[in-house]
Amino acid sequence: MILLLFGFSAEGQVICYGKNIKQVALTFDDGPSPAYTRRILSTLKKFNIRATFFVVGKKAADFSDLLRQIADAGYEIGNHTYYHSPVTWLNPRKMLSELADTNRVIGNITGREVTLFRPPNGRLSRARLKTLENAGYRVVLWSVNADDFYHSDSGMRSPDSIASRVLSRIRGGDVILLHDSEETIAALPKMIQALIKRGFRFCTVSQLGAKL
């Protein structure tokens, strides 16, 4: 099954977009992180909203208490490879091995079985997609990119820029890509409050996918 996945660009990148419903899904990649995860969880709890975390297996193993906090708070958890490895760099066997290692870590710590997968950088060939489908994974990308990560040429966006970028692009059914960072944490309250004011509700990607 492919979740929220609708086609390929000419370069082979998967394109993801939502539909016109009054729900959006916040997703957080690259954690858990001792510098950021607890603060993200605190903000989400303050506004009583749901979200999905795509975790890196090595970090989950190193910071198991943080992964347990994500799970105990009721948030959805997805697989983001073990070493944040671009799957286009891996042969199919190595790709599935990394995903299995990450699922094992998540299962041992939280007791959950994970089928959601987001490829680092969002790049995925048709052949890799078929391999993932056959292995039972549901691939999740995004439709709104907050661009909240460091660029070697331009640096990092400010919190206001991150929030404005998301709010100017949002529509019903969107999956919002966010990362662990100081700027993202600062942008979150403004972003969430504005979306609530516009009448949006927050859900996990699985809940959103069930509506499409």
FIKEKOL-647461 format. One record per residue (C-alpha): x, y, z; residue number from 1. Coordinates in pm, 1 decimal. Example, Ala and Ser with C-alpha at 12.3 -4.5 7.8 and 13.67 -1.06 7.14 Angstrom:
! FIKEKOL-647461
+----------+----------+----------+-------+
|     east |    north |       up | fimar |
+----------+----------+----------+-------+
|   1230.0 |   -450.0 |    780.0 |     1 |
|   1367.0 |   -106.0 |    714.0 |     2 |
+----------+----------+----------+-------+
END
This chain:
! FIKEKOL-647461
+----------+----------+----------+-------+
|     east |    north |       up | fimar |
+----------+----------+----------+-------+
|      0.0 |      0.0 |      0.0 |     1 |
|    120.7 |    351.7 |    -78.7 |     2 |
|     -2.0 |    622.0 |    153.7 |     3 |
|    -41.5 |    972.9 |     16.3 |     4 |
|    160.5 |    893.5 |   -291.9 |     5 |
|     41.8 |    994.7 |   -636.5 |     6 |
|    310.3 |    994.0 |   -904.1 |     7 |
|    664.9 |   1060.2 |  -1014.6 |     8 |
|    840.4 |   1365.9 |  -1151.0 |     9 |
|   1064.7 |   1340.0 |  -1454.5 |    10 |
|   1361.1 |   1299.8 |  -1220.9 |    11 |
|   1200.8 |    999.6 |  -1052.4 |    12 |
|   1107.8 |   1179.8 |   -732.5 |    13 |
|    780.3 |   1079.9 |   -574.4 |    14 |
|    521.8 |   1356.7 |   -564.7 |    15 |
|    285.4 |   1378.9 |   -269.7 |    16 |
|    -11.2 |   1609.0 |   -235.9 |    17 |
|   -325.6 |   1625.7 |    -29.2 |    18 |
|   -692.4 |   1689.6 |    -96.8 |    19 |
|   -936.7 |   1957.4 |      7.3 |    20 |
|  -1033.9 |   1858.6 |    360.5 |    21 |
|   -995.8 |   2058.6 |    680.1 |    22 |
|   -721.6 |   1839.8 |    825.3 |    23 |
|   -343.4 |   1858.2 |    805.1 |    24 |
|    -65.5 |   1633.8 |    932.4 |    25 |
|    248.7 |   1763.8 |   1100.7 |    26 |
|    546.5 |   1532.7 |   1051.6 |    27 |
|    889.1 |   1556.8 |   1213.9 |    28 |
|   1198.0 |   1393.1 |   1062.5 |    29 |
|   1546.3 |   1300.8 |   1186.3 |    30 |
|   1490.0 |   1253.6 |   1560.9 |    31 |
|   1477.3 |   1169.6 |   1835.4 |    32 |
|   1710.2 |   1445.2 |   1950.7 |    33 |
|   1802.3 |   1534.6 |   2309.7 |    34 |
|   1821.2 |   1901.1 |   2212.7 |    35 |
|   1478.4 |   1927.5 |   2049.4 |    36 |
|   1238.7 |   1633.2 |   2091.9 |    37 |
|   1111.8 |   1712.5 |   2441.6 |    38 |
|   1046.3 |   2072.5 |   2342.6 |    39 |
|    854.3 |   1968.8 |   2031.8 |    40 |
|    648.9 |   1729.7 |   2243.4 |    41 |
|    581.1 |   2005.8 |   2494.8 |    42 |
|    445.9 |   2235.8 |   2222.8 |    43 |
|    227.5 |   1963.3 |   2074.4 |    44 |
|     91.0 |   1880.7 |   2419.2 |    45 |
|     17.9 |   2247.2 |   2489.1 |    46 |
|   -206.4 |   2267.3 |   2182.5 |    47 |
|   -336.0 |   1910.3 |   2221.7 |    48 |
|   -259.9 |   1810.5 |   1863.6 |    49 |
|   -152.0 |   1489.6 |   1694.0 |    50 |
|    161.2 |   1441.6 |   1483.2 |    51 |
|    382.9 |   1177.5 |   1323.2 |    52 |
|    755.6 |   1130.3 |   1391.0 |    53 |
|    981.9 |    962.4 |   1133.9 |    54 |
|   1274.9 |    847.5 |   1344.1 |    55 |
|   1630.8 |    745.7 |   1260.2 |    56 |
|   1708.1 |    401.4 |   1402.3 |    57 |
|   2053.0 |    483.6 |   1541.1 |    58 |
|   1918.2 |    788.6 |   1724.3 |    59 |
|   1622.2 |    589.3 |   1852.1 |    60 |
|   1862.9 |    331.1 |   1995.1 |    61 |
|   2088.2 |    599.0 |   2147.1 |    62 |
|   1801.4 |    802.3 |   2292.7 |    63 |
|   1549.9 |    533.4 |   2375.7 |    64 |
|   1393.2 |    740.0 |   2654.5 |    65 |
|   1293.2 |   1005.2 |   2400.6 |    66 |
|   1142.2 |    750.8 |   2163.7 |    67 |
|    948.6 |    608.0 |   2456.1 |    68 |
|    817.2 |    955.4 |   2537.3 |    69 |
|    695.4 |    998.5 |   2178.9 |    70 |
|    514.9 |    665.0 |   2197.2 |    71 |
|    376.9 |    716.9 |   2548.4 |    72 |
|    232.2 |   1052.0 |   2442.7 |    73 |
|     36.0 |    871.0 |   2170.6 |    74 |
|    211.3 |   1008.7 |   1863.2 |    75 |
|    252.3 |    805.7 |   1547.4 |    76 |
|    599.2 |    671.1 |   1465.3 |    77 |
|    747.6 |    597.9 |   1123.2 |    78 |
|   1076.9 |    461.5 |    990.9 |    79 |
|   1343.1 |    695.9 |    845.1 |    80 |
|   1620.9 |    433.6 |    793.9 |    81 |
|   1883.1 |    342.1 |   1052.1 |    82 |
|   2158.6 |    586.2 |    953.7 |    83 |
|   1952.5 |    845.5 |    760.8 |    84 |
|   2077.3 |    678.3 |    445.2 |    85 |
|   1943.6 |    796.4 |    106.0 |    86 |
|   1784.0 |    481.3 |    -30.6 |    87 |
|   1906.8 |    563.9 |   -380.2 |    88 |
|   2255.4 |    490.4 |   -245.5 |    89 |
|   2161.0 |    147.1 |   -113.5 |    90 |
|   2099.5 |   -179.7 |   -289.3 |    91 |
|   1757.8 |   -333.4 |   -209.6 |    92 |
|   1898.6 |   -580.5 |     42.1 |    93 |
|   2083.3 |   -311.3 |    236.0 |    94 |
|   1780.3 |    -80.9 |    226.6 |    95 |
|   1549.9 |   -344.7 |    372.8 |    96 |
|   1814.5 |   -437.0 |    630.3 |    97 |
|   1833.1 |    -77.4 |    755.3 |    98 |
|   1457.5 |    -55.3 |    775.4 |    99 |
|   1434.4 |   -385.4 |    958.7 |   100 |
|   1699.2 |   -272.3 |   1209.1 |   101 |
|   1505.4 |     47.7 |   1274.0 |   102 |
|   1177.2 |   -138.5 |   1314.2 |   103 |
|   1345.3 |   -374.7 |   1558.1 |   104 |
|   1467.1 |    -84.8 |   1770.9 |   105 |
|   1125.6 |     82.2 |   1767.0 |   106 |
|    952.7 |   -244.9 |   1852.2 |   107 |
|   1188.0 |   -329.7 |   2138.3 |   108 |
|   1145.1 |     14.2 |   2296.0 |   109 |
|    778.0 |     86.6 |   2230.6 |   110 |
|    619.5 |   -248.6 |   2149.5 |   111 |
|    485.5 |   -106.8 |   1824.4 |   112 |
|    497.3 |   -254.0 |   1476.6 |   113 |
|    590.1 |      8.1 |   1216.3 |   114 |
|    490.2 |      7.4 |    851.0 |   115 |
|    522.1 |    378.5 |    764.6 |   116 |
|    841.9 |    476.7 |    587.0 |   117 |
|    976.2 |    809.0 |    467.7 |   118 |
|   1292.7 |    799.8 |    255.9 |   119 |
|   1557.0 |   1057.7 |    354.3 |   120 |
|   1554.9 |   1346.0 |    104.8 |   121 |
|   1227.3 |   1211.8 |    -32.1 |   122 |
|   1389.8 |   1041.6 |   -330.2 |   123 |
|   1278.1 |    700.0 |   -437.4 |   124 |
|   1306.3 |    511.2 |   -764.6 |   125 |
|   1020.3 |    304.4 |   -901.8 |   126 |
|   1222.3 |    -10.8 |   -840.9 |   127 |
|   1284.3 |     78.0 |   -474.0 |   128 |
|    919.4 |    169.6 |   -432.2 |   129 |
|    813.7 |   -172.1 |   -560.5 |   130 |
|   1058.2 |   -341.0 |   -323.3 |   131 |
|    915.2 |   -146.3 |    -30.7 |   132 |
|    557.8 |   -226.2 |   -129.9 |   133 |
|    639.4 |   -595.9 |   -152.3 |   134 |
|    794.2 |   -580.1 |    195.3 |   135 |
|    474.5 |   -430.8 |    338.0 |   136 |
|    582.2 |    -69.7 |    387.3 |   137 |
|    359.9 |    232.8 |    330.4 |   138 |
|    561.7 |    519.3 |    184.7 |   139 |
|    481.2 |    870.0 |    309.8 |   140 |
|    622.7 |   1188.3 |    161.8 |   141 |
|    485.1 |   1542.4 |    197.9 |   142 |
|    302.0 |   1816.5 |     17.2 |   143 |
|    433.0 |   2119.9 |    211.1 |   144 |
|    805.7 |   2148.1 |    281.3 |   145 |
|    886.4 |   2392.1 |    563.9 |   146 |
|   1245.2 |   2410.9 |    435.3 |   147 |
|   1357.4 |   2416.2 |    798.5 |   148 |
|   1702.7 |   2268.2 |    750.9 |   149 |
|   2046.2 |   2413.1 |    693.4 |   150 |
|   2156.7 |   2496.3 |    336.6 |   151 |
|   2528.2 |   2526.4 |    267.8 |   152 |
|   2472.3 |   2825.7 |     38.7 |   153 |
|   2201.1 |   3016.4 |    224.9 |   154 |
|   2210.2 |   2890.3 |    581.4 |   155 |
|   1895.7 |   2839.1 |    789.8 |   156 |
|   1559.6 |   3009.1 |    760.8 |   157 |
|   1438.5 |   3218.6 |   1051.7 |   158 |
|   1138.2 |   3095.9 |   1258.2 |   159 |
|    916.6 |   3360.7 |   1098.3 |   160 |
|   1026.9 |   3253.2 |    751.2 |   161 |
|    953.9 |   2887.7 |    828.9 |   162 |
|    606.0 |   2966.3 |    960.6 |   163 |
|    527.3 |   3203.2 |    672.4 |   164 |
|    640.6 |   2948.4 |    413.3 |   165 |
|    408.5 |   2682.1 |    554.9 |   166 |
|    112.6 |   2914.8 |    604.0 |   167 |
|    138.4 |   3053.0 |    250.9 |   168 |
|    126.7 |   2703.2 |     98.9 |   169 |
|   -116.8 |   2514.0 |    318.9 |   170 |
|   -443.1 |   2360.3 |    199.4 |   171 |
|   -669.4 |   2089.5 |    331.2 |   172 |
|   -517.7 |   1742.7 |    331.3 |   173 |
|   -156.0 |   1857.5 |    336.4 |   174 |
|    131.4 |   1667.0 |    492.4 |   175 |
|    381.0 |   1916.0 |    637.8 |   176 |
|    750.4 |   1826.0 |    645.1 |   177 |
|    937.3 |   1956.0 |    952.0 |   178 |
|   1270.0 |   1874.6 |   1114.1 |   179 |
|   1429.4 |   1889.1 |   1456.8 |   180 |
|   1582.0 |   2236.6 |   1492.5 |   181 |
|   1583.6 |   2541.8 |   1715.7 |   182 |
|   1415.8 |   2746.0 |   1443.6 |   183 |
|   1138.9 |   2491.1 |   1394.7 |   184 |
|   1061.3 |   2486.3 |   1765.3 |   185 |
|   1033.9 |   2865.4 |   1763.3 |   186 |
|    810.5 |   2859.7 |   1453.5 |   187 |
|    571.3 |   2588.4 |   1574.9 |   188 |
|    342.6 |   2792.0 |   1805.5 |   189 |
|    283.3 |   3063.2 |   1545.8 |   190 |
|    220.1 |   2803.8 |   1276.9 |   191 |
|    -17.2 |   2596.1 |   1488.4 |   192 |
|   -214.6 |   2894.8 |   1616.8 |   193 |
|   -261.3 |   3032.1 |   1265.8 |   194 |
|   -379.6 |   2696.7 |   1130.9 |   195 |
|   -624.1 |   2653.5 |   1418.5 |   196 |
|   -757.5 |   3003.5 |   1351.5 |   197 |
|   -815.6 |   2903.6 |    988.6 |   198 |
|  -1022.9 |   2608.5 |   1105.1 |   199 |
|   -775.6 |   2326.2 |   1042.8 |   200 |
|   -755.6 |   2018.0 |   1263.1 |   201 |
|   -439.6 |   1814.3 |   1314.5 |   202 |
|   -408.7 |   1439.6 |   1266.4 |   203 |
|   -150.5 |   1170.2 |   1200.1 |   204 |
|    -61.2 |   1073.9 |    844.7 |   205 |
|   -247.7 |    744.9 |    884.0 |   206 |
|   -561.6 |    928.1 |    993.5 |   207 |
|   -523.1 |   1172.5 |    706.5 |   208 |
|   -467.7 |    890.1 |    459.0 |   209 |
|   -788.8 |    725.8 |    573.1 |   210 |
|   -977.7 |   1039.6 |    467.6 |   211 |
|   -841.8 |   1049.1 |    111.1 |   212 |
+----------+----------+----------+-------+
END
